[in-house]
Structures are given as C-alpha cells and as structure tokens.
Amino acid sequence: MSYSCGQMKAEQTASTPSPILIRLPNWVGDVCMCLAALERILSLGVPIAVCARPWAKDLLAGLKLDSFIPITGKFGADLSTLRAWHRLHPEYQKAIILPDSLSSALLLKLAGFQSAGYKDDGRSLLLRWAFNKPQPRPHAVRSWFNLTEQSLTNWGYSSQSLEIPVRPSLPLTHDHLLGAQQAMEQAGLKPKAFVLIAPTAVGLHKGQIKVWQHFDELTKHLQKTGLRVVMCPPPAEQAAALQAAPSAQLLAPLGLGSFAALAHVAKLVICNDSGVSHICAAVGAEQLTLFGVTDPARTGPWTPNSVNLGQNGHWPALEDVIASVQQLVAVQK
C-alpha cells in the first residue's frame, strides 16, 4: 500500500502525532487482514504500539512499530503486562481495539487506555469511541480498515478517507529471507520450482472441519507430472500435516516471517482458507485457496493473486482442483 509524499505530509502535523496502541486479533489470518489498517496509520507518521500474541512479533518484524506488547490470553497476567508497559509509556492514551470481544475492551479499559472499537457484546460502556458495525457485514479487511479510518478521522489525524489497497503488504526482513533461503538449500529447492501445500487449519468453524480432504491425492498427481510438492507446518501441526499429505516432502518448521518468505518464492501455494492463505496474500504469493465451511466474501484472501475454489457448504472436487493447478502452473511457464 502506498501514498504520495505530498499526501502524507499534508496529513501530518508539524510535530509528531500522538501515538496509538493497536490491539490486534488472536489469529494469524486475522492479523494479516489488519495489515492495511496498520499501514494506513503508519503512512500518517503516527507512532504505533501493537498488543498481540507473541508469535505476531516475528511476523510483523518488518513494520516500523514503536513497540510490541506480547499478551497470552490470560486476563490477569495480560492486565499486569499492559499496566506496567503503560506506566513506562504514558504518552500512549488512545487505542484502537480491532477484536470484537468484551474481554479485549475490558482489558484496555482497566489498563488505563481510552479506546475506539465496534459496538458488540455490551462493549459500549468500555469504549470511549464506540462505532456501529457496517451492515451488511463486509470482508474482514474492509471492516477493520473502516474502523481505523473512523478512529483517525474522529481524532483529527486525517481529513480524507482512502481506499483499501488491492492487497495488504507484509514487509519481509533480512532474517525472514535468510531463513527461507536456508530451508530451501537444505531441501534442495529452487525459487519458483516447487509447490507449497498447507493441508492443515487450526480449530473448527461452527463445529466443522476447515480442511479439504484430498491433499494427498493431489500431491501424488502433481508429483507424477514432475512437480516438487513440499509442506512446512509449525511443530503443533506436523502430525496433522503428515496424516493429511504423507506423500509431500516435509520441511523443518520456520518462524512465520520465514514461512511468508518461503510462500513468496513458491511456484504456487495450495491451502485451505486459513492463516496461510492470508500470509500468502500479504506477500503477493500465487495461491489456490480451498473453501468448504467458510465464506470467501467474508474471510477469503484479500489479493488478486488467489484463485478461490469452493464455497460455504461445498468443498471443491479433486478433479476441479487438479484442473486449476494445471492451469495456474501452465500460466507461469
């Protein structure tokens, strides 16, 4: 996402604007879908601190954040962490709460912040600036971007609303790129010469499994055509990945930033609607995203580089996925 220098300067005050604390969601995909909102704030020269789960620190290492505050989801411990941080950084008074939960609003209220967020679950009394959710519900990227725009306008940081970029932008660091390069060298892989699959997805969606069931059949078919098929799940998902696609080449786990760099240099990434699909969107990877229990219009990858197959209530057939992969691979030759 980019803005002209003139536009940025016009919207900045003579002195550094008051900093803003951003409470990010708890899931990898959701954090990626908040990138456009984060970059919008940074484009105005506003210092921001991010409050998020510890794994997000590596993923967001390429952003110019003022501070990162790790929270674990344990309310008492997180409250102590935030209060201690706030005592050291009293210049932070305003916050934008991107999650809809009551607990996130209560946490920042008790930690001494004046927060903006969407009205939900009785949160209005805990928010200093409570905004109505847009109806009908838009894509999550648009929803969080709009909340950020409303907050910035209300606080006088910006007088002009901007359109959301066609895809978020996740800056990769030297360490991210080095980690991916080392993983490729160990596996004997070359850029744009392998297909990366992500045959897992954490948790259930309304009680339904979020994983397409034919990754191993797809892997075997692609291998017969001469394509290298690899997967690189985190340690907690390795067993599930091996069960879902035992024929794929298993790479050693990587941090989220290095995994993003690996996805960027893959010929194609094939994944469920999951955190991986949104990481791929954020680095501009070529991807094929499979849906069966979620709505692409609400949580699909925000990028022109994704072909989406399936829909809520109907997974794509194996032959349709194979045909799409063949077409995508042929286009890249």
Buried (B, 14 or more C-beta within 10 A) or exposed (E): BEBEEEBBEEBBEEEEBBBBBBBBBBBBBBBBBBBBBBBBBBBBBBBBBBBBBEBBBBBBBBBEBBBBBBBEEEEEEBBEBBEEBBEEBEEBBBBBBBBBBEBBBBBBBEBBBEBBBBBBEEBEEBBBBBBEBEEEEBBBBBBBBBBBBBBBEBBEBBEEEBEBBEBBBBBBBEBBBEBBBEBBEEBEBEEEEBBBBBBBBBEEBEEEEBBBEBBBBBBBBBBEEEBBBBBBBBEEBBEBBBEBBEBBBBBEBBBBBBBBBBBBBBBBBBBBBBBBBBBBBBBBBBBBBBBBBBBBEBBBBBBEBBBBBBBBEEBBEBEEBBEBBBEBBEEEE
